[in-house]
């Protein structure tokens, strides 16, 4: 994900709005979607901690 954000930042620095938009629209969502299972696991662990405490 760092690579995607770095490329988007570079495109913005170069005033390439189209490239930055493409990266944010097409590449970033896939990367974020891959985090969902990990985030759900964290959420369940936090929820379990609250229920037992």
C-alpha positions as a Markdown table, in Angstrom:
| # | Residue | x | y | z |
|---|---|---|---|---|
| 1 | Unk | 0.0 | 0.0 | 0.0 |
| 2 | Unk | 2.9 | 2.4 | 0.7 |
| 3 | Unk | 4.0 | 2.0 | -2.9 |
| 4 | Unk | 0.5 | 3.0 | -4.2 |
| 5 | Unk | 0.4 | 6.0 | -2.0 |
| 6 | Unk | 3.9 | 7.0 | -2.9 |
| 7 | Unk | 3.0 | 6.8 | -6.6 |
| 8 | Unk | -0.2 | 8.8 | -6.1 |
| 9 | Unk | 1.8 | 11.5 | -4.2 |
| 10 | Unk | 4.4 | 11.6 | -7.0 |
| 11 | Unk | 1.7 | 12.0 | -9.6 |
| 12 | Unk | 0.2 | 14.9 | -7.6 |
| 13 | Unk | 3.6 | 16.5 | -7.2 |
| 14 | Unk | 4.0 | 16.3 | -11.0 |
| 15 | Unk | 0.5 | 17.8 | -11.4 |
| 16 | Unk | -0.7 | 14.6 | -13.1 |
| 17 | Unk | -4.2 | 14.6 | -11.8 |
| 18 | Unk | -5.3 | 11.9 | -14.2 |
| 19 | Unk | -2.6 | 9.4 | -13.1 |
| 20 | Unk | -3.2 | 10.2 | -9.4 |
| 21 | Unk | -7.0 | 9.7 | -9.9 |
| 22 | Unk | -6.5 | 6.4 | -11.6 |
| 23 | Unk | -4.2 | 5.2 | -8.8 |
| 24 | Unk | -6.7 | 6.3 | -6.2 |
| 25 | Unk | -9.7 | 4.9 | -8.0 |
| 26 | Unk | -8.4 | 1.6 | -9.3 |
| 27 | Unk | -5.5 | 0.5 | -7.2 |
| 28 | Unk | -6.0 | 1.8 | -3.7 |
| 29 | Unk | -9.5 | 0.2 | -3.2 |
| 30 | Unk | -8.0 | -3.3 | -3.9 |
| 31 | Unk | -5.2 | -2.7 | -1.5 |
| 32 | Unk | -7.7 | -1.5 | 1.2 |
| 33 | Unk | -10.0 | -4.5 | 0.6 |
| 34 | Unk | -7.1 | -6.8 | 1.3 |
| 35 | Unk | -6.9 | -5.3 | 4.8 |
| 36 | Unk | -10.6 | -6.1 | 5.7 |
| 37 | Unk | -10.0 | -9.7 | 7.1 |
| 38 | Unk | -7.1 | -8.4 | 9.2 |
| 39 | Unk | -9.2 | -5.5 | 10.5 |
| 40 | Unk | -12.2 | -7.8 | 11.2 |
| 41 | Unk | -9.9 | -10.0 | 13.3 |
| 42 | Unk | -8.7 | -7.0 | 15.3 |
| 43 | Unk | -12.3 | -5.9 | 15.8 |
| 44 | Unk | -13.3 | -9.3 | 17.1 |
| 45 | Unk | -10.3 | -9.4 | 19.5 |
| 46 | Unk | -11.2 | -5.9 | 20.8 |
| 47 | Unk | -14.8 | -6.9 | 21.2 |
| 48 | Unk | -13.8 | -10.0 | 23.1 |
| 49 | Unk | -11.7 | -8.0 | 25.4 |
| 50 | Unk | -14.6 | -5.6 | 26.2 |
| 51 | Unk | -17.0 | -8.5 | 26.8 |
| 52 | Unk | -14.7 | -10.1 | 29.3 |
| 53 | Unk | -13.7 | -7.0 | 31.1 |
